[in-house]
């Protein structure tokens, strides 16, 4: 089994870049439009019984309610990552190496999507996301090669490249993950994985490359070694790296995804405003923090579950975020289908974690979280109920708002 395909067991499962600023373009002829009408873009995944294969569909819907199927969907690569900037929709290749190695750009309107252009990618390079600097420049990390392509997202052409090989630990790729831009610098976490797609046993630390967006020069790699946290951000989830109201960068670290009972460390590191270095005094390993609301009896004692990994997160303000965390006790035997992800609310200031009641446990294909009209929208694929759920952070109320055919994998709101 090749290195790209093995990525399913650790990285697979999640959602991508969404920046919703309206962009005016010439109307698209209706006969060229695909994927249905509406201002809500979703991707659904229909898994085969093994959980490691299946089909994915991209479509627009008018409202977040009721029940939908995939009849209007554009079939895309299985678990393809979607990136949205303004009214441009970028569809990345499916996981693995069997698919067409290209990124397809669609122009969208409320009436539908039009296939506009395509960017060919190096075979087996594993492009994982895109972070835009401006309309003429964006970064695409090539996970398997340890490089970053610099492209023009308007013309879909390559205009440069950043080689991160010298920063890799003991192999050829530093596994560049999901970055963020702050004050003219691109902060790019490096996952640093070994051949088994686990963090190197002798490199359990957090490495962040700091890149000048004007020159594309790597200014430094800031490192945090004291907490033992590793695997900073997941390469498919934009909101595992985020800024707060004070412009501090926080980075969620997945660790070993809850599949190494001997090493459960996971949590957060911080690059404060005005600094390019991780402040180790702010690091928080959450693996020993009780999840309030999960009290249960274990060998005659009342205990709480604790997070064994962070699967996804979304900052909601005032030092708080909502997230999906791994509960190791629910891992099962198949990482593709195990419903081991629990929805929680995390307070970075108070250092507390609380279960969000009313959201079922989900598998890793439905861990997306987005904000919509003041509420957090969670995807969940429960045993009895699945689709999209709304969560009001003020009232703590949870509602099931949309039923989907298959796993809800990605969502973006153009409103």
KEKOL-938791 format. One record per residue (C-alpha): residue number from 0; residue in three letters; z negated, x, y. Coordinates in Angstrom, 1 decimal, decimal comma, m for minus. Example, Ala and Ser with C-alpha at 12.3 -4.5 7.8 and 13.67 -1.06 7.14 Angstrom:
2
+------+------+--------+--------+--------+
! balo ! zado !     up !   east !  north !
+------+------+--------+--------+--------+
!    0 !  ALA !   m7,8 !   12,3 !   m4,5 !
!    1 !  SER !   m7,1 !   13,7 !   m1,1 !
+------+------+--------+--------+--------+
This chain:
415
+------+------+--------+--------+--------+
! balo ! zado !     up !   east !  north !
+------+------+--------+--------+--------+
!    0 !  UNK !    0,0 !    0,0 !    0,0 !
!    1 !  UNK !    1,0 !    1,5 !    3,3 !
!    2 !  UNK !   m1,2 !    2,1 !    6,3 !
!    3 !  UNK !    0,3 !   m0,7 !    8,4 !
!    4 !  UNK !   m0,1 !   m3,3 !    5,7 !
!    5 !  UNK !   m3,7 !   m2,4 !    5,1 !
!    6 !  UNK !   m4,5 !   m3,2 !    8,7 !
!    7 !  UNK !   m4,8 !   m6,9 !    7,6 !
!    8 !  UNK !   m8,2 !   m6,2 !    6,1 !
!    9 !  UNK !   m9,8 !   m4,9 !    9,3 !
!   10 !  UNK !   m7,8 !   m5,9 !   12,3 !
!   11 !  UNK !   m5,9 !   m9,0 !   11,4 !
!   12 !  UNK !   m6,9 !  m12,2 !   13,0 !
!   13 !  UNK !   m7,0 !  m13,2 !   16,6 !
!   14 !  UNK !   m5,2 !  m13,8 !   20,1 !
!   15 !  UNK !   m3,8 !  m12,2 !   23,2 !
!   16 !  UNK !   m3,0 !  m11,4 !   26,9 !
!   17 !  UNK !   m3,0 !  m14,4 !   29,1 !
!   18 !  UNK !   m2,6 !  m14,3 !   32,9 !
!   19 !  UNK !   m1,7 !  m17,6 !   34,4 !
!   20 !  UNK !    0,0 !  m17,2 !   37,8 !
!   21 !  UNK !    2,9 !  m19,5 !   38,4 !
!   22 !  UNK !    6,3 !  m17,9 !   38,8 !
!   23 !  UNK !    9,3 !  m19,7 !   40,2 !
!   24 !  UNK !   12,6 !  m19,1 !   38,5 !
!   25 !  UNK !   16,0 !  m20,9 !   38,3 !
!   26 !  UNK !   15,8 !  m24,1 !   36,1 !
!   27 !  UNK !   16,7 !  m23,5 !   32,5 !
!   28 !  UNK !   19,4 !  m25,8 !   31,0 !
!   29 !  UNK !   17,6 !  m28,2 !   28,6 !
!   30 !  UNK !   20,0 !  m27,6 !   25,8 !
!   31 !  UNK !   18,8 !  m24,0 !   25,6 !
!   32 !  UNK !   15,1 !  m24,9 !   25,4 !
!   33 !  UNK !   12,9 !  m24,5 !   22,4 !
!   34 !  UNK !    9,4 !  m25,2 !   21,4 !
!   35 !  UNK !    8,7 !  m28,5 !   23,0 !
!   36 !  UNK !    7,5 !  m29,5 !   26,5 !
!   37 !  UNK !    4,1 !  m29,1 !   28,1 !
!   38 !  UNK !    1,8 !  m26,7 !   30,0 !
!   39 !  UNK !   m0,2 !  m25,6 !   27,0 !
!   40 !  UNK !    1,2 !  m22,9 !   24,7 !
!   41 !  UNK !   m0,2 !  m22,6 !   21,2 !
!   42 !  UNK !    0,5 !  m20,6 !   18,1 !
!   43 !  UNK !   m0,6 !  m21,9 !   14,7 !
!   44 !  UNK !   m0,7 !  m20,1 !   11,4 !
!   45 !  UNK !   m0,2 !  m21,8 !    8,1 !
!   46 !  UNK !   m1,6 !  m19,5 !    5,4 !
!   47 !  UNK !   m0,6 !  m19,2 !    1,8 !
!   48 !  UNK !   m3,4 !  m19,4 !   m0,8 !
!   49 !  UNK !   m3,9 !  m15,7 !   m0,7 !
!   50 !  UNK !   m4,6 !  m15,8 !    3,0 !
!   51 !  UNK !   m2,6 !  m12,7 !    3,6 !
!   52 !  UNK !    0,8 !  m14,3 !    4,1 !
!   53 !  UNK !    2,4 !  m17,5 !    5,4 !
!   54 !  UNK !    4,2 !  m18,8 !    8,5 !
!   55 !  UNK !    3,5 !  m19,0 !   12,2 !
!   56 !  UNK !    4,8 !  m21,4 !   14,8 !
!   57 !  UNK !    4,9 !  m21,2 !   18,7 !
!   58 !  UNK !    5,2 !  m24,4 !   20,7 !
!   59 !  UNK !    4,2 !  m26,1 !   24,0 !
!   60 !  UNK !    2,1 !  m29,3 !   24,0 !
!   61 !  UNK !    1,4 !  m31,6 !   26,9 !
!   62 !  UNK !   m2,3 !  m32,3 !   26,4 !
!   63 !  UNK !   m5,3 !  m30,8 !   24,6 !
!   64 !  UNK !   m6,1 !  m33,9 !   22,5 !
!   65 !  UNK !   m5,1 !  m35,8 !   19,4 !
!   66 !  UNK !   m3,3 !  m34,2 !   16,5 !
!   67 !  UNK !   m0,2 !  m32,1 !   16,3 !
!   68 !  UNK !    2,1 !  m30,6 !   13,6 !
!   69 !  UNK !    4,6 !  m27,8 !   13,7 !
!   70 !  UNK !    7,9 !  m29,7 !   13,7 !
!   71 !  UNK !    8,7 !  m28,6 !   17,3 !
!   72 !  UNK !    7,5 !  m25,1 !   16,9 !
!   73 !  UNK !    9,5 !  m21,9 !   17,0 !
!   74 !  UNK !    8,9 !  m20,0 !   13,8 !
!   75 !  UNK !    7,7 !  m16,5 !   14,6 !
!   76 !  UNK !    6,4 !  m13,6 !   12,5 !
!   77 !  UNK !    3,3 !  m14,4 !   10,5 !
!   78 !  UNK !    0,3 !  m13,9 !   12,9 !
!   79 !  UNK !    2,6 !  m12,5 !   15,6 !
!   80 !  UNK !    0,7 !  m11,6 !   18,8 !
!   81 !  UNK !    1,7 !  m13,5 !   21,9 !
!   82 !  UNK !    1,4 !  m12,1 !   25,5 !
!   83 !  UNK !    1,8 !  m14,2 !   28,6 !
!   84 !  UNK !    2,4 !  m13,1 !   32,2 !
!   85 !  UNK !    3,4 !  m15,7 !   34,8 !
!   86 !  UNK !    6,1 !  m17,7 !   33,0 !
!   87 !  UNK !    7,2 !  m14,9 !   30,7 !
!   88 !  UNK !    6,2 !  m15,2 !   27,0 !
!   89 !  UNK !    6,3 !  m12,0 !   24,9 !
!   90 !  UNK !    6,3 !  m12,4 !   21,1 !
!   91 !  UNK !    5,4 !   m9,3 !   19,2 !
!   92 !  UNK !    6,4 !   m8,4 !   15,6 !
!   93 !  UNK !    4,4 !   m9,8 !   12,7 !
!   94 !  UNK !    1,9 !   m7,6 !   11,0 !
!   95 !  UNK !    3,3 !   m5,0 !    8,6 !
!   96 !  UNK !    6,7 !   m3,4 !    8,5 !
!   97 !  UNK !    9,0 !   m5,9 !    6,8 !
!   98 !  UNK !    9,7 !   m7,9 !   10,0 !
!   99 !  UNK !   12,2 !   m7,1 !   12,8 !
!  100 !  UNK !   10,6 !   m4,4 !   14,9 !
!  101 !  UNK !   11,2 !   m5,9 !   18,3 !
!  102 !  UNK !    9,4 !   m7,7 !   21,1 !
!  103 !  UNK !   11,1 !  m11,0 !   22,1 !
!  104 !  UNK !   10,8 !  m12,3 !   25,7 !
!  105 !  UNK !   11,0 !  m16,0 !   26,4 !
!  106 !  UNK !   11,3 !  m17,6 !   29,8 !
!  107 !  UNK !    9,3 !  m20,8 !   29,9 !
!  108 !  UNK !    9,1 !  m23,9 !   32,0 !
!  109 !  UNK !    7,2 !  m27,1 !   31,4 !
!  110 !  UNK !   10,3 !  m28,4 !   29,6 !
!  111 !  UNK !   10,4 !  m25,6 !   27,0 !
!  112 !  UNK !   11,1 !  m21,9 !   26,2 !
!  113 !  UNK !   14,4 !  m20,0 !   26,3 !
!  114 !  UNK !   15,1 !  m16,8 !   24,4 !
!  115 !  UNK !   15,8 !  m14,4 !   27,2 !
!  116 !  UNK !   15,8 !  m10,7 !   26,0 !
!  117 !  UNK !   14,5 !   m8,3 !   23,4 !
!  118 !  UNK !   13,0 !   m4,8 !   23,3 !
!  119 !  UNK !   13,5 !   m2,8 !   20,1 !
!  120 !  UNK !   10,4 !   m0,9 !   18,9 !
!  121 !  UNK !   10,1 !    2,2 !   16,7 !
!  122 !  UNK !    9,9 !    1,2 !   13,1 !
!  123 !  UNK !    6,4 !    1,3 !   11,6 !
!  124 !  UNK !    4,9 !    1,9 !   15,1 !
!  125 !  UNK !    2,8 !   m1,2 !   15,1 !
!  126 !  UNK !    3,0 !   m2,4 !   18,8 !
!  127 !  UNK !   m0,2 !   m4,4 !   19,4 !
!  128 !  UNK !   m0,4 !   m5,7 !   23,0 !
!  129 !  UNK !    0,8 !   m5,3 !   26,5 !
!  130 !  UNK !   m1,1 !   m4,7 !   29,8 !
!  131 !  UNK !    1,0 !   m5,2 !   32,9 !
!  132 !  UNK !    0,5 !   m3,0 !   36,0 !
!  133 !  UNK !    3,1 !   m4,9 !   38,0 !
!  134 !  UNK !    6,4 !   m6,7 !   37,6 !
!  135 !  UNK !    8,2 !   m3,4 !   36,9 !
!  136 !  UNK !    5,6 !   m1,6 !   34,8 !
!  137 !  UNK !    3,5 !   m2,3 !   31,7 !
!  138 !  UNK !    1,8 !   m0,5 !   28,9 !
!  139 !  UNK !    2,4 !   m1,2 !   25,2 !
!  140 !  UNK !    0,1 !    0,8 !   22,8 !
!  141 !  UNK !    1,8 !    1,8 !   19,5 !
!  142 !  UNK !   m1,2 !    1,6 !   17,2 !
!  143 !  UNK !    0,2 !    3,5 !   14,2 !
!  144 !  UNK !    1,8 !    6,4 !   16,2 !
!  145 !  UNK !   m1,0 !    7,0 !   18,8 !
!  146 !  UNK !    1,3 !    6,6 !   21,7 !
!  147 !  UNK !    1,7 !    4,2 !   24,6 !
!  148 !  UNK !    5,1 !    3,1 !   25,7 !
!  149 !  UNK !    5,6 !    2,5 !   29,4 !
!  150 !  UNK !    8,1 !   m0,3 !   29,9 !
!  151 !  UNK !    9,7 !   m2,4 !   32,6 !
!  152 !  UNK !    8,7 !   m6,0 !   31,5 !
!  153 !  UNK !   11,3 !   m7,6 !   33,8 !
!  154 !  UNK !   14,3 !   m5,7 !   32,3 !
!  155 !  UNK !   12,6 !   m5,0 !   28,9 !
!  156 !  UNK !   13,5 !   m1,4 !   29,0 !
!  157 !  UNK !   11,4 !    1,7 !   28,2 !
!  158 !  UNK !   10,7 !    3,9 !   31,2 !
!  159 !  UNK !    8,1 !    6,4 !   29,9 !
!  160 !  UNK !    5,6 !    7,3 !   27,2 !
!  161 !  UNK !    2,1 !    8,6 !   26,9 !
!  162 !  UNK !    1,2 !   10,7 !   23,9 !
!  163 !  UNK !   m2,4 !   10,5 !   22,8 !
!  164 !  UNK !   m2,1 !   12,6 !   19,7 !
!  165 !  UNK !   m4,4 !   15,4 !   21,1 !
!  166 !  UNK !   m7,2 !   12,9 !   21,3 !
!  167 !  UNK !   m7,0 !   11,7 !   17,7 !
!  168 !  UNK !   m9,9 !   12,6 !   15,4 !
!  169 !  UNK !   m8,7 !   14,5 !   12,3 !
!  170 !  UNK !   m5,3 !   12,7 !   12,0 !
!  171 !  UNK !   m2,2 !   12,0 !   14,0 !
!  172 !  UNK !   m3,2 !    8,8 !   15,8 !
!  173 !  UNK !   m6,2 !    7,8 !   17,9 !
!  174 !  UNK !   m5,2 !    4,2 !   17,3 !
!  175 !  UNK !   m5,0 !    3,0 !   20,9 !
!  176 !  UNK !   m6,3 !   m0,6 !   21,2 !
!  177 !  UNK !   m6,7 !   m3,1 !   24,0 !
!  178 !  UNK !   m7,0 !   m1,8 !   27,6 !
!  179 !  UNK !   m7,8 !   m3,0 !   31,1 !
!  180 !  UNK !   m6,8 !   m1,9 !   34,6 !
!  181 !  UNK !   m9,4 !   m1,4 !   37,3 !
!  182 !  UNK !   m8,7 !    0,3 !   40,6 !
!  183 !  UNK !   m5,5 !    2,0 !   39,6 !
!  184 !  UNK !   m6,7 !    3,3 !   36,3 !
!  185 !  UNK !   m5,9 !    2,1 !   32,8 !
!  186 !  UNK !   m9,0 !    2,2 !   30,5 !
!  187 !  UNK !   m7,7 !    2,3 !   27,0 !
!  188 !  UNK !  m10,2 !    2,2 !   24,0 !
!  189 !  UNK !   m9,3 !    4,3 !   21,0 !
!  190 !  UNK !  m10,3 !    2,8 !   17,6 !
!  191 !  UNK !  m10,2 !    6,2 !   15,7 !
!  192 !  UNK !   m9,6 !    4,9 !   12,2 !
!  193 !  UNK !   m9,3 !    6,8 !    8,9 !
!  194 !  UNK !   m6,8 !    6,1 !    6,1 !
!  195 !  UNK !   m8,8 !    3,2 !    4,9 !
!  196 !  UNK !   m8,7 !    1,6 !    8,3 !
!  197 !  UNK !  m12,4 !    2,1 !    8,8 !
!  198 !  UNK !  m13,9 !    4,2 !   11,6 !
!  199 !  UNK !  m14,3 !    7,9 !   10,6 !
!  200 !  UNK !  m17,7 !    8,4 !    9,0 !
!  201 !  UNK !  m18,1 !   11,6 !   11,0 !
!  202 !  UNK !  m16,9 !   10,0 !   14,3 !
!  203 !  UNK !  m19,0 !    6,9 !   14,8 !
!  204 !  UNK !  m18,7 !    6,8 !   18,5 !
!  205 !  UNK !  m16,8 !    5,1 !   21,4 !
!  206 !  UNK !  m13,8 !    6,9 !   23,0 !
!  207 !  UNK !  m12,1 !    5,5 !   26,0 !
!  208 !  UNK !   m9,0 !    7,1 !   27,5 !
!  209 !  UNK !   m8,8 !    6,9 !   31,3 !
!  210 !  UNK !   m5,2 !    6,9 !   32,6 !
!  211 !  UNK !   m3,8 !    7,1 !   36,1 !
!  212 !  UNK !   m1,4 !    4,1 !   36,5 !
!  213 !  UNK !    0,6 !    6,0 !   39,2 !
!  214 !  UNK !    1,3 !    9,1 !   37,2 !
!  215 !  UNK !    0,6 !    8,0 !   33,6 !
!  216 !  UNK !   m1,6 !   11,1 !   33,2 !
!  217 !  UNK !   m4,6 !   11,0 !   31,0 !
!  218 !  UNK !   m7,4 !   11,9 !   33,3 !
!  219 !  UNK !  m10,1 !   12,1 !   30,7 !
!  220 !  UNK !  m11,6 !   10,6 !   27,6 !
!  221 !  UNK !  m15,1 !    9,3 !   28,1 !
!  222 !  UNK !  m17,2 !    9,2 !   25,0 !
!  223 !  UNK !  m20,5 !    7,5 !   24,0 !
!  224 !  UNK !  m22,2 !    8,9 !   20,9 !
!  225 !  UNK !  m25,9 !    8,0 !   21,2 !
!  226 !  UNK !  m25,7 !    4,3 !   20,1 !
!  227 !  UNK !  m23,6 !    4,7 !   17,0 !
!  228 !  UNK !  m21,3 !    1,9 !   18,1 !
!  229 !  UNK !  m17,6 !    2,3 !   17,1 !
!  230 !  UNK !  m14,3 !    0,5 !   17,0 !
!  231 !  UNK !  m14,1 !   m0,5 !   20,7 !
!  232 !  UNK !  m12,1 !   m3,7 !   21,2 !
!  233 !  UNK !   m9,7 !   m5,2 !   18,7 !
!  234 !  UNK !   m6,0 !   m4,5 !   19,4 !
!  235 !  UNK !   m5,1 !   m8,3 !   19,5 !
!  236 !  UNK !   m7,9 !   m9,6 !   21,7 !
!  237 !  UNK !   m7,7 !   m9,0 !   25,5 !
!  238 !  UNK !  m11,2 !  m10,4 !   26,3 !
!  239 !  UNK !  m13,1 !   m7,9 !   24,2 !
!  240 !  UNK !  m12,8 !   m5,7 !   27,3 !
!  241 !  UNK !  m13,6 !   m7,3 !   30,6 !
!  242 !  UNK !  m15,1 !   m6,9 !   34,1 !
!  243 !  UNK !  m18,1 !   m8,6 !   35,6 !
!  244 !  UNK !  m18,7 !   m9,9 !   39,1 !
!  245 !  UNK !  m19,8 !   m6,4 !   40,1 !
!  246 !  UNK !  m16,7 !   m4,8 !   38,6 !
!  247 !  UNK !  m18,5 !   m3,2 !   35,7 !
!  248 !  UNK !  m16,3 !   m2,8 !   32,6 !
!  249 !  UNK !  m17,9 !   m4,0 !   29,4 !
!  250 !  UNK !  m16,4 !   m3,3 !   26,0 !
!  251 !  UNK !  m17,2 !   m5,1 !   22,8 !
!  252 !  UNK !  m17,3 !   m2,9 !   19,7 !
!  253 !  UNK !  m16,5 !   m4,5 !   16,3 !
!  254 !  UNK !  m17,9 !   m1,7 !   14,1 !
!  255 !  UNK !  m17,1 !   m2,1 !   10,4 !
!  256 !  UNK !  m16,2 !   m5,8 !   10,7 !
!  257 !  UNK !  m19,3 !   m6,7 !    8,6 !
!  258 !  UNK !  m17,9 !   m5,2 !    5,4 !
!  259 !  UNK !  m20,1 !   m2,1 !    5,3 !
!  260 !  UNK !  m23,7 !   m3,2 !    4,4 !
!  261 !  UNK !  m24,8 !    0,4 !    5,1 !
!  262 !  UNK !  m23,5 !    0,4 !    8,7 !
!  263 !  UNK !  m23,8 !   m2,8 !   10,7 !
!  264 !  UNK !  m23,9 !   m1,4 !   14,2 !
!  265 !  UNK !  m21,8 !   m3,5 !   16,7 !
!  266 !  UNK !  m22,3 !   m4,5 !   20,3 !
!  267 !  UNK !  m21,4 !   m3,4 !   23,8 !
!  268 !  UNK !  m20,8 !   m0,4 !   26,0 !
!  269 !  UNK !  m20,4 !   m0,3 !   29,8 !
!  270 !  UNK !  m18,4 !    1,7 !   32,3 !
!  271 !  UNK !  m20,1 !    0,9 !   35,6 !
!  272 !  UNK !  m18,3 !    0,2 !   38,8 !
!  273 !  UNK !  m17,4 !    3,4 !   40,6 !
!  274 !  UNK !  m17,5 !    5,5 !   37,5 !
!  275 !  UNK !  m15,1 !    6,6 !   34,8 !
!  276 !  UNK !  m17,8 !    7,4 !   32,3 !
!  277 !  UNK !  m19,6 !    5,2 !   29,8 !
!  278 !  UNK !  m23,3 !    4,7 !   30,8 !
!  279 !  UNK !  m25,1 !    5,1 !   27,5 !
!  280 !  UNK !  m28,3 !    3,6 !   29,0 !
!  281 !  UNK !  m26,4 !    0,2 !   29,1 !
!  282 !  UNK !  m25,2 !    0,3 !   25,5 !
!  283 !  UNK !  m26,5 !   m2,5 !   23,3 !
!  284 !  UNK !  m26,3 !   m2,5 !   19,5 !
!  285 !  UNK !  m26,7 !   m6,2 !   18,7 !
!  286 !  UNK !  m27,0 !   m5,8 !   14,9 !
!  287 !  UNK !  m30,8 !   m6,1 !   15,0 !
!  288 !  UNK !  m30,9 !   m9,0 !   17,4 !
!  289 !  UNK !  m31,8 !  m12,4 !   15,9 !
!  290 !  UNK !  m29,4 !  m15,3 !   16,6 !
!  291 !  UNK !  m31,5 !  m18,1 !   17,9 !
!  292 !  UNK !  m30,9 !  m21,4 !   16,2 !
!  293 !  UNK !  m30,2 !  m19,9 !   12,7 !
!  294 !  UNK !  m33,7 !  m19,9 !   11,3 !
!  295 !  UNK !  m33,7 !  m20,2 !    7,5 !
!  296 !  UNK !  m35,9 !  m19,2 !    4,6 !
!  297 !  UNK !  m35,3 !  m16,0 !    2,8 !
!  298 !  UNK !  m37,6 !  m14,9 !   m0,1 !
!  299 !  UNK !  m40,3 !  m17,1 !    1,4 !
!  300 !  UNK !  m40,0 !  m15,9 !    5,0 !
!  301 !  UNK !  m38,4 !  m17,6 !    7,9 !
!  302 !  UNK !  m35,7 !  m15,4 !    9,3 !
!  303 !  UNK !  m32,6 !  m15,6 !   11,6 !
!  304 !  UNK !  m29,1 !  m14,3 !   10,9 !
!  305 !  UNK !  m28,0 !  m11,2 !   12,8 !
!  306 !  UNK !  m24,5 !  m10,2 !   13,9 !
!  307 !  UNK !  m22,8 !   m7,7 !   11,6 !
!  308 !  UNK !  m19,7 !   m7,5 !   13,8 !
!  309 !  UNK !  m18,1 !   m8,9 !   17,0 !
!  310 !  UNK !  m14,9 !  m10,7 !   16,1 !
!  311 !  UNK !  m13,9 !  m12,0 !   19,6 !
!  312 !  UNK !  m15,5 !  m12,6 !   23,0 !
!  313 !  UNK !  m14,9 !  m14,3 !   26,4 !
!  314 !  UNK !  m16,9 !  m13,5 !   29,5 !
!  315 !  UNK !  m18,0 !  m16,7 !   31,3 !
!  316 !  UNK !  m19,9 !  m15,3 !   34,3 !
!  317 !  UNK !  m23,5 !  m14,4 !   35,3 !
!  318 !  UNK !  m23,8 !  m11,8 !   32,6 !
!  319 !  UNK !  m23,0 !  m14,3 !   29,8 !
!  320 !  UNK !  m20,2 !  m14,5 !   27,3 !
!  321 !  UNK !  m19,3 !  m16,6 !   24,4 !
!  322 !  UNK !  m18,2 !  m15,0 !   21,2 !
!  323 !  UNK !  m17,6 !  m15,1 !   17,5 !
!  324 !  UNK !  m19,8 !  m12,8 !   15,4 !
!  325 !  UNK !  m19,7 !  m12,0 !   11,7 !
!  326 !  UNK !  m22,5 !  m13,3 !    9,5 !
!  327 !  UNK !  m22,4 !  m10,9 !    6,5 !
!  328 !  UNK !  m24,2 !  m13,3 !    4,2 !
!  329 !  UNK !  m21,0 !  m15,5 !    4,3 !
!  330 !  UNK !  m18,4 !  m12,8 !    3,7 !
!  331 !  UNK !  m17,3 !  m14,0 !    0,3 !
!  332 !  UNK !  m14,7 !  m12,0 !   m1,7 !
!  333 !  UNK !  m11,5 !  m12,5 !    0,4 !
!  334 !  UNK !  m11,6 !  m11,2 !    4,0 !
!  335 !  UNK !   m8,5 !  m13,4 !    4,9 !
!  336 !  UNK !  m10,1 !  m16,7 !    4,0 !
!  337 !  UNK !  m13,9 !  m16,1 !    4,3 !
!  338 !  UNK !  m15,5 !  m18,4 !    6,8 !
!  339 !  UNK !  m18,0 !  m15,9 !    8,1 !
!  340 !  UNK !  m17,5 !  m16,2 !   11,9 !
!  341 !  UNK !  m20,2 !  m18,0 !   13,9 !
!  342 !  UNK !  m19,8 !  m19,1 !   17,5 !
!  343 !  UNK !  m22,6 !  m17,8 !   19,8 !
!  344 !  UNK !  m23,5 !  m17,4 !   23,4 !
!  345 !  UNK !  m24,6 !  m13,9 !   24,5 !
!  346 !  UNK !  m26,7 !  m12,9 !   27,5 !
!  347 !  UNK !  m26,0 !   m9,3 !   28,4 !
!  348 !  UNK !  m28,9 !   m9,2 !   30,9 !
!  349 !  UNK !  m31,6 !  m10,9 !   28,8 !
!  350 !  UNK !  m30,3 !   m9,3 !   25,6 !
!  351 !  UNK !  m30,3 !  m12,6 !   23,7 !
!  352 !  UNK !  m27,9 !  m14,3 !   21,3 !
!  353 !  UNK !  m27,9 !  m18,1 !   20,5 !
!  354 !  UNK !  m25,9 !  m20,1 !   18,1 !
!  355 !  UNK !  m23,6 !  m22,7 !   19,6 !
!  356 !  UNK !  m24,3 !  m25,9 !   17,7 !
!  357 !  UNK !  m21,5 !  m28,1 !   16,6 !
!  358 !  UNK !  m18,9 !  m25,5 !   16,0 !
!  359 !  UNK !  m18,1 !  m24,9 !   12,3 !
!  360 !  UNK !  m18,0 !  m21,5 !   10,7 !
!  361 !  UNK !  m14,4 !  m20,2 !   10,8 !
!  362 !  UNK !  m12,1 !  m17,7 !    9,2 !
!  363 !  UNK !  m10,7 !  m14,7 !   11,1 !
!  364 !  UNK !   m7,4 !  m16,5 !   11,9 !
!  365 !  UNK !   m9,1 !  m18,9 !   14,2 !
!  366 !  UNK !  m11,4 !  m16,9 !   16,5 !
!  367 !  UNK !   m9,6 !  m17,3 !   19,9 !
!  368 !  UNK !  m11,7 !  m18,4 !   22,9 !
!  369 !  UNK !  m10,2 !  m19,3 !   26,3 !
!  370 !  UNK !  m11,5 !  m21,0 !   29,4 !
!  371 !  UNK !  m10,0 !  m24,3 !   30,6 !
!  372 !  UNK !  m11,3 !  m26,4 !   33,5 !
!  373 !  UNK !  m14,7 !  m24,9 !   33,3 !
!  374 !  UNK !  m15,2 !  m25,2 !   29,6 !
!  375 !  UNK !  m14,7 !  m22,7 !   26,8 !
!  376 !  UNK !  m12,1 !  m23,7 !   24,3 !
!  377 !  UNK !  m12,7 !  m22,4 !   20,7 !
!  378 !  UNK !  m10,4 !  m22,3 !   17,8 !
!  379 !  UNK !  m12,1 !  m23,0 !   14,5 !
!  380 !  UNK !  m10,9 !  m23,6 !   10,9 !
!  381 !  UNK !  m13,9 !  m25,3 !    9,3 !
!  382 !  UNK !  m14,2 !  m26,7 !    5,8 !
!  383 !  UNK !  m14,0 !  m30,3 !    7,0 !
!  384 !  UNK !  m12,7 !  m30,1 !   10,6 !
!  385 !  UNK !  m10,4 !  m27,7 !   12,4 !
!  386 !  UNK !   m8,4 !  m27,1 !   15,5 !
!  387 !  UNK !   m9,6 !  m26,7 !   19,1 !
!  388 !  UNK !  m13,2 !  m27,4 !   20,3 !
!  389 !  UNK !  m14,5 !  m27,6 !   23,9 !
!  390 !  UNK !  m17,9 !  m26,1 !   24,8 !
!  391 !  UNK !  m19,6 !  m26,9 !   28,1 !
!  392 !  UNK !  m21,8 !  m23,9 !   29,0 !
!  393 !  UNK !  m23,9 !  m26,0 !   31,3 !
!  394 !  UNK !  m24,7 !  m29,0 !   29,0 !
!  395 !  UNK !  m24,1 !  m27,1 !   25,7 !
!  396 !  UNK !  m22,0 !  m30,1 !   24,5 !
!  397 !  UNK !  m19,3 !  m29,4 !   21,9 !
!  398 !  UNK !  m16,3 !  m31,7 !   21,3 !
!  399 !  UNK !  m13,5 !  m31,6 !   18,8 !
!  400 !  UNK !  m10,5 !  m32,1 !   21,1 !
!  401 !  UNK !   m7,4 !  m31,2 !   19,0 !
!  402 !  UNK !   m6,5 !  m31,1 !   15,4 !
!  403 !  UNK !   m3,7 !  m28,7 !   14,4 !
!  404 !  UNK !   m1,6 !  m28,1 !   11,3 !
!  405 !  UNK !   m3,0 !  m24,8 !   10,0 !
!  406 !  UNK !   m5,1 !  m22,3 !   11,9 !
!  407 !  UNK !   m5,0 !  m22,4 !   15,7 !
!  408 !  UNK !   m4,4 !  m18,8 !   16,4 !
!  409 !  UNK !   m3,4 !  m18,5 !   20,1 !
!  410 !  UNK !   m3,6 !  m20,7 !   23,2 !
!  411 !  UNK !   m2,6 !  m20,3 !   26,8 !
!  412 !  UNK !   m3,0 !  m22,8 !   29,7 !
!  413 !  UNK !   m0,3 !  m22,7 !   32,4 !
!  414 !  UNK !   m2,1 !  m25,2 !   34,6 !
+------+------+--------+--------+--------+
